[in-house]
């Protein structure tokens, strides 16, 4: 695999964990930052999977922190949390589908940070 995480996941190769790269990339998003952390720590070789793991970790950890901060602001929390939940669901589905398709779909800011960390 090339050093570019933007490249497509090569078909037929296995990750260090014995999974197809596209399946492992999708699973990085399954439980948000938790599975992102697990895959980032366990996968040492495949840059495609490490990119998705780090992007999942940063994205969903940030959303978790945002939920915690909004929890301290009652009126704003009641208005924004449902919208944030819908946005999070849409982002979660989009990232899982893109990873399963073998794409390294890069979020605007988070993707650049994730790319530097792998």
C-alpha positions as CSV (number, residue, x, y, z in Angstrom):
1,X,0.0,0.0,0.0
2,X,1.3,3.5,-0.7
3,X,2.1,6.0,2.0
4,X,-0.9,8.0,0.9
5,X,-3.9,7.3,3.1
6,X,-6.1,9.0,0.4
7,X,-5.5,6.0,-1.8
8,X,-8.1,3.3,-2.2
9,X,-7.8,0.3,0.1
10,X,-6.2,-2.5,-2.0
11,X,-8.5,-5.4,-2.7
12,X,-7.5,-8.8,-1.5
13,X,-5.0,-7.7,1.1
14,X,-5.5,-8.3,4.8
15,X,-4.7,-6.0,7.7
16,X,-2.5,-7.0,10.6
17,X,-5.7,-8.1,12.4
18,X,-6.7,-10.5,9.6
19,X,-9.6,-8.3,8.2
20,X,-10.1,-6.8,4.8
21,X,-9.0,-3.1,4.9
22,X,-12.4,-1.8,3.9
23,X,-14.1,-3.8,6.6
24,X,-11.6,-2.8,9.3
25,X,-11.9,0.8,8.2
26,X,-15.7,0.7,8.5
27,X,-15.4,-1.0,11.9
28,X,-13.3,1.9,13.1
29,X,-16.4,4.0,13.2
30,X,-18.8,1.4,14.7
31,X,-18.7,2.6,18.3
32,X,-17.3,6.0,17.7
33,X,-14.1,7.0,19.4
34,X,-13.9,3.7,21.3
35,X,-13.5,1.5,18.2
36,X,-11.3,4.2,16.7
37,X,-8.9,3.9,19.7
38,X,-9.0,0.1,19.6
39,X,-8.2,-0.1,15.9
40,X,-5.5,2.6,16.1
41,X,-3.7,0.7,18.9
42,X,-4.1,-2.8,17.4
43,X,-3.4,-2.1,13.7
44,X,0.3,-1.3,13.3
45,X,0.8,-1.6,9.5
46,X,-2.1,-0.6,7.4
47,X,-2.2,3.1,6.9
48,X,-5.8,3.0,5.4
49,X,-7.1,1.5,8.7
50,X,-5.0,3.7,10.9
51,X,-6.2,6.8,9.1
52,X,-9.9,5.8,9.6
53,X,-9.2,4.8,13.2
54,X,-7.6,8.2,14.0
55,X,-10.3,10.2,12.1
56,X,-12.9,8.3,14.1
57,X,-11.1,8.9,17.4
58,X,-10.7,12.6,16.8
59,X,-14.2,13.2,15.3
60,X,-16.3,11.3,17.9
61,X,-14.2,12.3,20.9
62,X,-14.8,15.9,19.8
63,X,-18.5,15.3,19.5
64,X,-18.5,13.7,23.0
65,X,-16.8,16.7,24.5
66,X,-19.3,19.0,22.7
67,X,-22.2,17.0,24.3
68,X,-20.5,17.4,27.7
69,X,-20.1,21.1,27.3
70,X,-23.7,21.6,26.1
71,X,-24.9,19.7,29.1
72,X,-23.9,22.6,31.3
73,X,-26.0,25.1,29.3
74,X,-29.7,24.0,29.9
75,X,-31.7,26.0,27.3
76,X,-29.1,25.8,24.5
77,X,-28.6,22.1,25.3
78,X,-32.3,21.3,24.8
79,X,-32.3,23.0,21.4
80,X,-29.0,21.9,20.0
81,X,-28.6,18.3,21.3
82,X,-31.3,16.9,19.0
83,X,-29.8,18.7,16.0
84,X,-26.3,17.5,17.0
85,X,-27.6,14.0,17.3
86,X,-29.0,14.0,13.8
87,X,-25.8,15.5,12.4
88,X,-23.7,12.9,14.3
89,X,-25.9,10.0,12.9
90,X,-25.5,11.3,9.3
91,X,-21.8,11.7,9.7
92,X,-21.4,8.3,11.3
93,X,-23.3,6.6,8.4
94,X,-21.4,8.6,5.7
95,X,-18.0,7.7,7.2
96,X,-18.9,4.0,7.6
97,X,-20.1,3.8,4.0
98,X,-17.1,5.6,2.6
99,X,-14.7,3.4,4.5
100,X,-16.5,0.2,3.4
101,X,-16.3,1.4,-0.2
102,X,-12.5,1.6,0.3
103,X,-12.3,5.4,0.2
104,X,-10.2,7.5,2.6
105,X,-12.9,10.2,2.8
106,X,-11.2,13.0,4.6
107,X,-13.2,15.4,6.8
108,X,-12.1,19.1,6.3
109,X,-10.1,19.7,9.5
110,X,-10.1,16.4,11.3
111,X,-8.9,14.5,8.2
112,X,-5.7,16.6,8.0
113,X,-5.0,16.1,11.7
114,X,-5.6,12.3,11.4
115,X,-3.3,12.1,8.4
116,X,-0.5,13.8,10.3
117,X,-0.9,11.4,13.3
118,X,-0.6,8.2,11.3
